[in-house]
C-alpha cells in the first residue's frame, strides 16, 4: 500500500509555510462558521435548565405536586422543626448544626493548628 507524504521531506519551505497558513485559515473559518451553532446549543441548554427550575418552583407554589412528594416534604419539615426544638432551643440558636474548633498540637511543633469540625462524625470522634 503506497504511503503519500505531503509536503515531501526536503520540499520547498515556502510551500510548507503556505500550506500551514491555509490549514490555520480553514480551522479558524470552521470555528467562526460553527460558533453561532455552538452558542445556540449552549444557550438552549441553559434555557431548558431554567425552564425546568421554574416549572418545579411553580409546581411547589401552586400545589401541583404528587401526594408522595407532598407527604415527603411535610415529613421533612416536621423533622426539621423537631430538631430545631430539641437542639436549637437548648443552645439559644436557630440552627441545628454544630461547629467546633479544636486545637491540635504536635510534639516538637512550634505552631498550633486549628481543625474545623465539618461533620457530625468529626465531632463524635472527639467525644
N, C-alpha and C positions, 0 to 999 in steps of 0.2 A: 504494500500500500504506500503510495507516494506521500511524502510529507512536504507541505508547502510552507515556507517561512517568508513572511513579507513584513517589513523590508528585509532583504537578504543581508547577512553579515558582511560588513565591509562595503555596503552600498553608500549612496550619496547621503551625507549628513543633512543637507538641505531638505531632501525628500523625507527623511525621518522627522525633521522638525515640523514640516508641513502636515504630515500625517498625524503627528501628536497634537498640533493645533486643531486639526479637523475633528479628532476624537474628543477633545475637550469641548469644542463647539457643539458637537452632537449631544454630549451628556448635558451640557448647560441648556441647550434647546429643549431636550426632553423634560428636564426638570421644570423649566418655565412653562412648557405646554401642559404638564400634568399637575402643576401647582394648584390651579383652581379646583381640579377634581379632588386632590388630597385635602385641601382646605374645606371643601364642601362635605367631604366624608367625616372629617373631624367635627365640624360644626353640627352635622346631623347626629352624630353620636352624643354630643353634648346636649343637644335639644331633646333627644329621646330620653336621656337620663333625667333631665329637668322635668319633662312631661311625666315620667314615672314617679318622681318625687312629689310633684303637685297632685297627681291622681291619688297617691297614698295619703297625702295630707288631707285632701278633700274627703276621702272615704272616712277618715277618722273624725273630721269636723262634722260631717253630715250624718254620721252613724250608719254608714252603709257597709260596715264590716260584717263578717260572718259571726255566728254565735260563738264559735270556738275562739276566735280572735278576741271578741269582747270579754268572754269569760277569762281568758288568759291575762288580758290587760288589767281587768279588775282584780284578779288574784295577785298579780304583781304589785298593784297599787296598795292593796291591803297589807301585803307582806312588808312593803317599804314603810308604810305608816306604823306598823307594829314594831319594826326595827328602830325607827326614829323614836318612838315612845320608850322602848326598852333601853336603848343605848344612848341616844342623843340627849334625852331629857336629864338623864343622870349626870351627865358631864356639862350640861348647860349649853350645848352646841346644837346646831341644826343639821349636823351630818352624822352619819353612822360609820364613817370611815375613820380609821385611826392612823396616825403618823407619829413615829418615834424617831428620835435621833440618838444614836449610840456611839460613844467614843470607843475606838479600837486602837489600842497601843501595842506596839511590838517591843520585844525586849531588844534593847540596843538601838531603837529608833528614836530620833530626836523629836520628830513631829508627831502630833496626834492626827488621826484621820477620822473623819466623820463618815458614817454609813447611814444612808436613809433607808428606812424600812418602807418598802413599797407594797408589800403583800401581807396578807394575814399569816401566811406560813412563815415569813421572816420574823414577824412579831412573836409567833408562838414558839419559834426555836429558842428565843431568849428566856422564856418563862420556865 
